[in-house]
Amino acid sequence: MIIFATAGKPESFGKLNYPKDLPAYLKGFGLNGFEVQCGRGINISDEVKNFFGNQSEISVSLHTPYYVSISSVDPETRNKSAGIILESAKTAKQIGARRIVVHSGSCAKMSRSDAMTLARETLTKARNMLDEAKLSDIIICPETMGKINQLGTLDEVLDLCLTDERMYPCVDFGHLNAREHGHINYDDIFNQIENKLGAERLKKIHVHFSKIEYSEGGEKKHLTFEDTVYGPDYEPMLDRVLARGAEPFIVCESDGTQAEDCALMKKYYSQRRGET
């Protein structure tokens, strides 16, 4: 089943009770998913953990802290990053999430090849730690990144996913569009995923989608679907999802209008399927 989700609480959630009112709020937009944001740290109360862990109305994923650095030149930082991924997985299990999104790292002053070697080693270590902690069912999703000096081209993310079949790519189409300065080829993206990871993982990819302002160095800031200057457009992406029979977990990361914009994607998808 395809999931349409918001990244965190949209502005229109306002003063509603979180997390109690979240399922009904999302259902009002025709949505069925939510990505818990732990970018600044894994600070989730027991009340929230218990709520998500005991509900079945919405599918949940988790974004790991932004300060995870799987390609750091410092071995201690890489070890800590693997530990943070483990803690994120433990939290994911508590809230009923099976997917955790992980930033792909940066190059710093290294070559991209050297940075990739370190990133693969860190993810392999993290995967082993998850297995030892009986968290083998948690899926790690390395994310394509929007800044050119970061690791996270599509090819790099797919290469990271080759380290273990339980890693699915988090394909952030806004990031790819930003780092390519508006030149995005949906057919090429879907073909690359299938050719490198196979049809089954293509079917279950994790997706982030938003319009993103970019400059020479890539991503600058997230926008809303009302923007007419920057892309990408969601319709071609959803056309390919339908054509390939894919069932991705799609998370809208618009700036404050995640629910409203995700509802537009859901409406388009439903219309293309001939649903009322």
C-alpha positions as CSV (number, residue, x, y, z in Angstrom):
1,M,0.0,0.0,0.0
2,I,1.2,3.5,-0.9
3,I,1.7,5.8,2.1
4,F,1.1,9.6,1.9
5,A,2.7,11.3,4.9
6,T,3.8,14.6,6.4
7,A,7.2,15.3,7.8
8,G,6.4,16.4,11.3
9,K,3.5,18.7,12.3
10,P,2.3,21.1,9.6
11,E,1.4,24.7,10.5
12,S,-2.3,24.0,10.2
13,F,-2.1,21.4,12.9
14,G,-2.0,24.5,15.1
15,K,-3.0,24.0,18.8
16,L,-4.5,20.6,18.3
17,N,-3.4,18.0,20.8
18,Y,-0.3,16.1,19.7
19,P,-0.2,13.2,19.2
20,K,-3.9,12.4,20.1
21,D,-5.4,14.5,17.4
22,L,-2.9,13.6,14.7
23,P,-4.6,10.6,13.1
24,A,-7.9,12.4,12.7
25,Y,-6.1,15.5,11.4
26,L,-4.2,13.5,8.7
27,K,-7.3,11.5,7.8
28,G,-9.1,14.8,7.1
29,F,-6.6,15.4,4.3
30,G,-6.8,11.8,3.1
31,L,-3.4,11.0,4.4
32,N,-2.2,7.8,6.1
33,G,1.3,8.4,7.3
34,F,3.6,10.5,9.5
35,E,7.4,10.9,9.7
36,V,8.6,11.6,13.2
37,Q,11.3,14.2,13.1
38,C,14.3,13.6,15.4
39,G,16.6,15.9,13.5
40,R,17.7,17.8,16.6
41,G,17.9,14.7,18.8
42,I,15.8,11.7,19.9
43,N,13.7,13.5,22.4
44,I,10.3,11.7,22.4
45,S,8.3,11.5,25.5
46,D,7.0,8.1,26.8
47,E,3.4,9.4,26.2
48,V,4.2,10.0,22.5
49,K,6.0,6.7,22.2
50,N,3.1,4.8,23.7
51,F,0.6,6.5,21.6
52,F,2.3,5.8,18.3
53,G,3.2,2.3,19.4
54,N,-0.4,1.4,20.2
55,Q,-2.2,2.9,17.2
56,S,-2.7,1.5,13.7
57,E,-4.5,4.3,11.9
58,I,-1.3,5.8,10.4
59,S,2.0,4.4,9.2
60,V,5.0,5.9,10.9
61,S,8.7,6.4,9.9
62,L,11.5,8.2,11.8
63,H,14.1,10.7,10.7
64,T,17.4,10.2,12.6
65,P,19.3,13.2,14.0
66,Y,21.0,15.5,11.5
67,Y,24.3,15.3,13.4
68,V,24.8,11.7,12.4
69,S,28.0,11.7,10.4
70,I,28.6,8.3,8.8
71,S,31.6,9.5,6.6
72,S,33.4,11.5,9.3
73,V,37.2,11.2,9.2
74,D,37.1,10.9,13.0
75,P,36.6,7.2,14.0
76,E,35.0,8.2,17.3
77,T,32.4,10.3,15.4
78,R,31.6,7.4,13.1
79,N,31.2,5.1,16.1
80,K,28.9,7.6,17.9
81,S,26.9,7.9,14.6
82,A,26.4,4.1,14.5
83,G,25.3,4.3,18.1
84,I,22.8,7.1,17.3
85,I,21.4,5.0,14.4
86,L,21.0,2.1,16.9
87,E,19.1,4.4,19.4
88,S,17.0,5.7,16.5
89,A,16.1,2.1,15.6
90,K,15.1,1.4,19.2
91,T,12.9,4.4,19.2
92,A,11.4,3.5,15.9
93,K,10.5,0.1,17.3
94,Q,8.8,1.7,20.2
95,I,6.6,3.9,18.0
96,G,5.8,1.2,15.5
97,A,8.0,2.5,12.7
98,R,10.0,0.2,10.5
99,R,12.0,2.8,8.5
100,I,14.6,5.2,9.7
101,V,16.0,7.9,7.4
102,V,19.7,8.6,7.7
103,H,21.7,11.4,6.0
104,S,24.4,10.1,3.7
105,G,27.3,12.2,5.1
106,S,29.7,14.7,3.6
107,C,33.0,14.7,1.9
108,A,34.8,17.4,3.9
109,K,38.4,17.4,2.5
110,M,38.3,13.8,1.3
111,S,37.6,12.4,-2.1
112,R,34.1,11.2,-2.6
113,S,35.5,7.7,-3.0
114,D,37.2,7.8,0.4
115,A,34.1,9.3,2.0
116,M,31.9,6.5,0.5
117,T,34.2,3.9,1.9
118,L,33.8,5.3,5.4
119,A,30.1,5.7,5.0
120,R,29.7,2.0,3.9
121,E,31.8,0.9,6.9
122,T,29.6,2.9,9.3
123,L,26.4,1.7,7.9
124,T,27.6,-1.9,8.0
125,K,28.6,-1.5,11.7
126,A,25.2,0.1,12.5
127,R,23.4,-2.7,10.7
128,N,25.3,-5.3,12.7
129,M,24.5,-3.4,15.9
130,L,20.8,-3.5,15.0
131,D,20.9,-7.2,14.3
132,E,22.6,-7.8,17.7
133,A,19.9,-5.8,19.4
134,K,17.2,-7.9,17.7
135,L,16.1,-5.0,15.5
136,S,16.7,-6.9,12.2
137,D,13.3,-5.8,10.9
138,I,14.2,-2.0,11.0
139,I,15.0,-0.7,7.6
140,I,17.8,1.9,7.2
141,C,17.1,4.4,4.4
142,P,20.1,6.5,3.3
143,E,18.9,9.8,1.9
144,T,19.8,11.6,-1.3
145,M,21.1,15.0,-0.3
146,G,20.6,18.5,-1.8
147,K,24.0,20.2,-1.4
148,I,26.7,19.3,-4.0
149,N,29.5,19.0,-1.4
150,Q,27.5,16.3,0.5
151,L,27.5,12.6,-0.2
152,G,24.1,11.7,-1.5
153,T,23.9,11.6,-5.3
154,L,21.4,8.9,-6.4
155,D,24.2,6.7,-7.4
156,E,26.0,7.1,-4.1
157,V,22.8,6.3,-2.1
158,L,22.1,3.2,-4.2
159,D,25.7,2.1,-3.6
160,L,25.2,2.5,0.1
161,C,22.1,0.4,-0.1
162,L,24.1,-2.4,-1.7
163,T,25.7,-3.0,1.7
164,D,22.6,-4.8,2.9
165,E,19.3,-5.8,1.2
166,R,17.4,-4.4,4.1
167,M,18.5,-0.8,3.2
168,Y,16.0,1.1,1.0
169,P,16.9,4.4,-0.6
170,C,15.2,7.5,0.6
171,V,14.9,9.3,-2.7
172,D,14.5,13.0,-2.0
173,F,13.4,14.4,-5.4
174,G,13.7,18.0,-4.2
175,H,17.3,17.4,-3.2
176,L,18.1,15.7,-6.5
177,N,16.5,18.6,-8.4
178,A,18.5,21.1,-6.3
179,R,21.9,19.5,-6.8
180,E,21.2,19.1,-10.5
181,H,20.0,22.8,-10.8
182,G,16.6,21.9,-12.0
183,H,17.5,19.1,-14.4
184,I,15.7,16.0,-13.2
185,N,14.9,12.9,-15.2
186,Y,12.3,10.7,-13.5
187,D,12.6,7.8,-15.9
188,D,16.4,7.7,-15.4
189,I,15.9,7.8,-11.6
190,F,13.5,4.9,-11.5
191,N,15.6,2.9,-14.0
192,Q,18.7,3.4,-12.0
193,I,17.0,2.2,-8.8
194,E,15.6,-0.9,-10.5
195,N,18.8,-1.7,-12.3
196,K,21.0,-1.5,-9.2
197,L,18.7,-2.7,-6.4
198,G,16.0,-4.7,-8.2
199,A,12.3,-4.4,-8.8
200,E,11.3,-5.3,-5.2
201,R,13.3,-2.5,-3.6
202,L,12.1,0.0,-6.2
203,K,8.6,-0.9,-5.3
204,K,9.2,-0.1,-1.6
205,I,11.4,3.0,-1.8
206,H,11.1,5.8,0.7
207,V,10.4,9.2,-0.9
208,H,10.8,12.8,0.3
209,F,9.1,15.4,-1.8
210,S,9.1,19.2,-1.8
211,K,10.0,22.1,-3.9
212,I,13.4,23.5,-3.0
213,E,15.1,26.7,-3.8
214,Y,18.7,26.2,-4.9
215,S,21.9,28.1,-5.8
216,E,25.2,27.1,-7.4
217,G,26.0,24.9,-4.4
218,G,22.6,23.1,-4.4
219,E,19.9,23.3,-1.8
220,K,19.0,26.5,-0.1
221,K,15.6,26.2,1.5
222,H,12.3,24.2,1.3
223,L,9.4,25.9,-0.3
224,T,5.7,25.1,-0.8
225,F,3.8,23.8,-3.8
226,E,2.6,27.4,-4.5
227,D,6.1,28.3,-5.7
228,T,6.3,28.6,-9.5
229,V,10.0,29.2,-9.9
230,Y,11.6,26.1,-8.5
231,G,10.7,22.5,-8.9
232,P,10.3,19.7,-9.0
233,D,6.8,18.8,-10.1
234,Y,5.1,15.9,-8.3
235,E,2.9,14.7,-11.2
236,P,5.7,13.1,-13.3
237,M,6.9,11.3,-10.2
238,L,3.5,9.9,-9.4
239,D,3.0,8.9,-13.0
240,R,6.1,6.7,-12.8
241,V,5.0,5.3,-9.4
242,L,1.8,4.1,-11.1
243,A,3.5,2.9,-14.2
244,R,6.0,0.8,-12.2
245,G,3.3,-0.5,-9.8
246,A,5.4,0.9,-6.9
247,E,4.1,1.4,-3.4
248,P,6.5,3.9,-1.8
249,F,6.3,5.7,1.5
250,I,5.9,9.3,0.4
251,V,6.7,12.0,2.9
252,C,5.9,15.6,2.0
253,E,8.5,18.1,3.3
254,S,7.0,21.4,2.2
255,D,7.7,24.4,4.4
256,G,4.7,24.4,6.8
257,T,2.1,23.2,4.2
258,Q,3.0,19.5,4.3
259,A,-0.6,18.3,4.8
260,E,-2.1,20.6,2.2
261,D,0.6,19.8,-0.4
262,C,0.6,16.1,0.3
263,A,-3.2,16.1,-0.1
264,L,-2.6,17.5,-3.6
265,M,-0.3,14.5,-4.4
266,K,-2.8,12.1,-3.0
267,K,-5.7,13.6,-5.0
268,Y,-3.6,13.5,-8.2
269,Y,-2.6,9.9,-7.6
270,S,-6.2,8.8,-6.9
271,Q,-7.5,10.5,-10.0
272,R,-4.9,8.9,-12.2
273,R,-5.9,5.5,-10.7
274,G,-9.5,6.3,-11.6
275,E,-10.6,6.5,-8.0
276,T,-13.4,8.9,-6.9
